[in-house]
Amino acid sequence: TPPVHRAFFVVVPMFNEARGLRVTLDALADQSDRAFTLVLVDNGSTDDSVAIARAFAREHPTLRMHLVVEQQKGTGAAADTGFRVAITLGAQWIARTDADCLPDREWIRNLRRAFTEHELEFVAGVIRPREDEGTLTSWDRLMLRSMIWIAERYGRLHRHGARFKYPYLMAAGNNLAITAALYVRSGGFPRSSIEKVHEDRALAESVRTLTTHSAHCPDVIVYNSVRRVRAYGYVNTLRWYR
């Protein structure tokens, strides 16, 4: 069994995230539980993302970190590469967030508790909007909460059947975690682009056919960027996820 600090891995895919990558890395470095290894997967960035990641690694020599490259385009391919690198390096539990998100300071600690104390194999966390990207109005907050509610209810209505061991569980790629063993059993993230397959949903649906040791954990929190919602608008974002 790997030592505790080698058993927990965090995977962060990135593509042209130079604008906000540093604050994501800072949030990971500021975790109350730093007994984890970070795997950054560059998906062919053409900006300064890789340089920022390398500079961060030099500034944080005590944070175990690996930077790998995946040339096949697509968040599914990048995430899958990161998870499989983590497994090769001895991971027992693997979490994922995105390069424009801010994990809560207790994110790792609460995920570890979910695995070790509650014996979960798959964890879906809570997504909240970031507060540092501009003012969020009451309308923004209402719409963001409503979008998550609609997406989850839609999934429960349309994604059911005898092959599933528990009801639909919405698990976003920027805040989920899984045991290495279950990741392998499930087949992992499909190596595709998000335009073809939402890899996080595909993984969560596969997991539903394999185990009942899955749960939504309200204390596992990641603050999500709202930049895409602002760029696309609420209606178009819902259509996209539909």
MOMO-V758867 format. One record per pair of residues at least 24 apart in sequence whose ideal C-beta (glycine too) atoms are under 10 Angstrom apart, sorted by the first residue. I is the first residue (numbers start at 1). J is the second residue. Records with the same first field share a line. If there is no record, write none. Layout:
# MOMO-V758867
I->J / J
This chain:
# MOMO-V758867
1->90 / 92
2->37 / 89 / 90 / 91 / 92
3->35 / 90
4->33 / 35 / 36 / 92 / 112 / 116
5->33 / 34 / 35 / 36 / 37 / 64
6->35 / 36 / 37 / 64 / 89 / 90 / 91 / 92
7->35 / 36 / 37 / 90 / 91 / 92 / 93 / 94 / 112 / 115 / 116 / 180
8->33 / 34 / 35 / 36 / 37 / 86 / 91 / 92 / 93 / 94 / 95 / 108 / 111 / 112 / 115 / 116 / 177
9->36 / 37 / 38 / 39 / 64 / 66 / 82 / 83 / 85 / 86 / 87 / 89 / 90 / 91 / 92 / 93 / 94 / 95 / 96 / 177 / 180
10->36 / 37 / 38 / 39 / 40 / 65 / 82 / 86 / 91 / 93 / 94 / 95 / 96 / 97 / 103 / 107 / 108 / 111 / 177
11->37 / 38 / 39 / 40 / 41 / 66 / 68 / 78 / 79 / 80 / 81 / 82 / 83 / 84 / 85 / 86 / 91 / 94 / 95 / 96 / 97 / 173 / 177 / 189
12->38 / 39 / 40 / 41 / 42 / 53 / 78 / 79 / 82 / 95 / 96 / 97 / 98 / 99 / 100 / 101 / 103 / 174
13->39 / 40 / 41 / 42 / 43 / 70 / 74 / 75 / 76 / 77 / 78 / 79 / 80 / 81 / 82 / 96 / 97 / 98 / 99 / 173 / 174 / 189 / 199
14->40 / 41 / 42 / 43 / 44 / 45 / 47 / 49 / 50 / 52 / 53 / 67 / 75 / 78 / 82 / 98 / 99 / 100
15->41 / 42 / 43 / 44 / 45 / 46 / 47 / 49 / 70 / 73 / 74 / 75 / 78 / 99
16->42 / 43 / 44 / 45 / 46 / 47 / 48 / 49 / 99
17->42 / 43 / 45 / 47 / 48 / 49 / 52 / 53 / 98 / 99 / 100 / 225
18->45 / 46 / 47 / 48 / 49 / 50 / 51 / 52 / 53 / 99
19->47 / 48 / 49 / 52 / 99 / 100 / 227
20->49 / 52 / 98 / 99 / 100 / 101 / 102 / 130 / 132 / 133 / 225 / 227
21->45 / 47 / 48 / 49 / 50 / 52 / 53 / 56 / 99 / 100
22->49 / 52 / 53 / 55 / 56 / 99
23->99 / 100 / 101 / 102 / 130 / 132 / 133
24->56 / 97 / 98 / 99 / 100 / 101 / 102 / 103 / 222 / 223 / 225
25->52 / 53 / 55 / 56 / 57 / 59 / 60 / 63 / 65 / 99
26->56 / 60 / 102
27->97 / 101 / 102 / 103 / 104 / 105 / 107 / 222 / 223
28->56 / 60 / 63 / 65 / 97 / 102 / 103 / 107 / 108
29->56 / 59 / 60 / 62 / 63 / 65
30->102 / 103 / 105
31->63 / 103 / 104 / 105 / 106 / 107 / 108 / 109
32->104 / 105 / 106 / 107 / 108 / 109 / 110
33->105 / 106 / 107 / 108 / 109 / 110 / 111 / 112 / 113
34->60 / 62 / 63 / 64 / 108 / 109
35->64 / 108 / 109 / 112
36->63 / 64 / 65 / 91 / 93 / 94 / 95 / 107 / 108 / 111 / 112
37->63 / 64 / 65 / 66 / 86 / 89 / 90 / 91 / 94
38->63 / 64 / 65 / 66 / 67 / 82 / 86
39->64 / 65 / 66 / 67 / 68 / 81 / 82 / 83 / 84 / 85 / 86 / 89 / 91 / 94 / 96
40->65 / 66 / 67 / 68 / 69 / 78 / 82 / 99
41->66 / 67 / 68 / 69 / 70 / 75 / 77 / 78 / 79 / 80 / 81 / 82 / 83 / 85 / 99
42->67 / 68 / 69 / 70 / 71 / 78 / 99
43->69 / 70 / 71 / 72 / 73 / 74 / 75 / 77 / 78 / 79 / 81 / 82 / 99
44->69 / 70 / 71 / 72 / 73 / 78
45->69 / 99
49->99
52->99
53->99
64->89
70->191
72->191 / 192 / 193
73->192 / 193
74->189 / 190 / 191 / 192 / 193 / 194 / 195 / 196 / 197 / 199
75->173 / 189 / 191 / 192 / 193 / 194 / 195 / 197 / 198 / 199 / 200
76->173 / 188 / 189 / 190 / 191 / 192 / 193 / 194 / 196 / 197 / 198 / 199 / 200 / 202 / 203
77->189 / 190 / 191 / 192 / 193 / 199
78->189 / 191 / 199
79->173 / 188 / 189 / 190 / 191 / 199 / 200 / 203
80->183 / 187 / 188 / 189 / 190 / 191 / 192 / 199 / 203
81->188 / 189 / 191
82->189
83->178 / 180 / 183 / 184 / 188 / 189 / 203
84->180 / 183 / 184 / 188 / 189
86->180 / 183
87->180 / 181 / 183 / 184 / 188
88->180
90->180
91->179 / 180 / 183
92->116 / 179 / 180 / 181
93->120 / 121 / 123 / 177 / 178 / 179 / 180 / 181 / 182 / 183
94->176 / 177 / 178 / 179 / 180 / 182 / 183
95->123 / 125 / 175 / 176 / 177 / 178 / 220 / 222
96->171 / 172 / 173 / 174 / 175 / 176 / 177 / 178 / 189 / 199 / 200 / 203 / 222
97->125 / 172 / 173 / 174 / 175 / 176 / 177 / 222 / 223 / 224
98->172 / 173 / 174 / 175 / 222 / 224 / 225
99->174 / 225
100->130 / 133 / 174 / 224 / 225 / 226 / 227 / 228
101->127 / 130 / 172 / 173 / 174 / 175 / 222 / 223 / 224 / 225
102->128 / 130 / 131 / 132 / 174 / 221 / 222 / 223 / 224 / 225
103->174 / 175 / 220 / 221 / 222 / 223
104->128 / 175 / 219 / 220 / 221 / 222 / 223
105->221
106->219 / 220 / 221
107->175 / 177 / 219 / 220 / 221 / 222 / 223
108->177 / 220
109->219 / 220
110->177 / 217 / 218 / 219 / 220 / 221
111->175 / 176 / 177 / 217 / 219 / 220
112->177
113->217 / 219 / 220
114->177 / 215 / 217 / 219 / 220
115->177 / 178 / 179 / 213
118->213 / 215 / 217
119->179 / 213
120->177 / 178 / 179 / 182 / 211 / 212 / 213 / 214 / 215 / 217
121->177 / 178 / 179 / 181 / 182 / 183 / 185 / 186 / 207 / 210 / 211 / 212 / 213 / 214 / 215
122->169 / 171 / 176 / 177 / 178 / 179 / 182 / 183 / 186 / 203 / 204 / 206 / 207 / 208 / 210 / 211 / 212 / 213 / 214 / 215
123->169 / 171 / 175 / 176 / 177 / 178 / 179 / 213 / 214 / 215 / 216 / 217 / 220
124->169 / 170 / 171 / 172 / 175 / 176 / 177 / 178 / 200 / 204 / 207 / 214 / 215 / 216 / 217 / 220
125->171 / 172 / 174 / 175 / 176 / 177 / 216 / 217 / 218 / 219 / 220 / 221 / 222
126->172 / 175 / 216 / 217 / 218 / 219 / 220 / 221 / 222 / 223 / 224
127->170 / 172 / 174 / 175 / 221 / 222 / 223 / 224
128->175 / 221 / 222 / 223 / 224
129->223 / 224 / 225 / 226 / 229
130->222 / 223 / 224 / 225 / 226 / 227
131->223 / 226
132->223 / 225
133->223 / 225 / 226 / 227 / 230
134->226 / 227 / 230
136->226
139->234
140->226 / 229 / 230 / 234
143->226 / 229 / 234 / 235 / 237 / 238
144->224 / 226 / 229 / 234 / 237
146->234 / 238
147->229 / 234 / 235 / 237 / 238 / 241
148->172 / 224
150->238 / 241 / 242
151->201 / 237 / 238 / 241 / 242
152->216
154->238 / 241 / 242
155->201 / 204 / 205 / 241
159->201 / 204 / 205 / 208
160->208
161->208 / 209
163->205 / 208 / 209
164->205 / 207 / 208 / 209 / 210
165->207 / 208 / 209 / 210 / 211 / 212 / 213 / 214
166->207 / 208 / 209 / 211 / 212 / 213 / 214 / 215
167->208
168->201 / 204 / 205 / 208
169->204 / 205 / 207 / 208 / 214 / 215 / 216
170->200 / 201 / 204 / 216
171->200 / 201 / 203 / 204 / 205 / 207 / 208 / 214 / 216
172->198 / 200 / 201 / 204 / 222 / 224
173->198 / 199 / 200 / 201 / 203 / 204
174->200 / 222 / 223 / 224 / 225
175->200 / 217 / 220 / 221 / 222 / 223 / 224
176->200 / 203 / 204 / 207 / 220 / 222
177->217 / 220
178->203 / 204 / 207 / 211 / 214
179->211 / 213
182->206 / 207 / 210 / 211 / 213 / 214
183->207
185->209 / 210 / 211
186->210 / 211
194->240
195->240
198->240 / 241
201->241
